[in-house]
Every structure is written in C-alpha cells, then in structure tokens.
Amino acid sequence: MVLTGALNLLNDAYGAGARGVRWVCLGNNVLMTCFAMAAGVFTDASPGQFTIVVGLVGGASVLSFARDSRLEPPIAPPS
C-alpha cells in the first residue's frame, strides 16, 4: 500500500513527462485493486469492509487513469 501511494505521488509529479512512471503506476493500481478484491473474498470480509476497501483502492485506480485528476484550475499562458 505504501508503494502504491508513493507511485501515485510520483505519477502526480512526473507523470506528464515520464510515461514509464505513468504506466507503472496504472499497472500497480490495477494489481492492487485485484489484490484487495481477492483478499476480501478469501478472508470472508463483511460487505461493508469489502465495499470500503475496494472502493478506496478502486477509486485510486480510476483516478489514476485520468490525465489530470487534481482539482486545480488550468494556468493561463502568459500574454
């Protein structure tokens, strides 16, 4: 989970210039979503636990596919 968070931060900072970081981050997020789903199924997690964990990890995966998921307004070019 720490590796996933660190990769997401690296993707946020350098993803536009370094495509490799973006692809590794996307792959890791998908892998962690699958791992969270498998862990919930194999450990008989309650529906609430399963929904919260997969929702958080899956949400990070969905947002990592967006080009710019931050809620910052675009910077206007200098005139």
C-alpha positions, 0 to 999 in steps of 0.5 A, a space after each residue: 500500500 505504501 508503494 502504491 501511494 508513493 507511485 501515485 505521488 510520483 505519477 502526480 509529479 512526473 507523470 506528464 513527462 515520464 510515461 514509464 512512471 505513468 504506466 507503472 503506476 496504472 499497472 500497480 493500481 490495477 494489481 492492487 485493486 485485484 489484490 484487495 478484491 481477492 483478499 476480501 473474498 478469501 478472508 470472508 470480509 463483511 460487505 461493508 469492509 469489502 465495499 470500503 476497501 475496494 472502493 478506496 483502492 478502486 477509486 485510486 485506480 480510476 483516478 489514476 487513469 485520468 490525465 489530470 485528476 487534481 482539482 486545480 484550475 488550468 494556468 493561463 499562458 502568459 500574454 
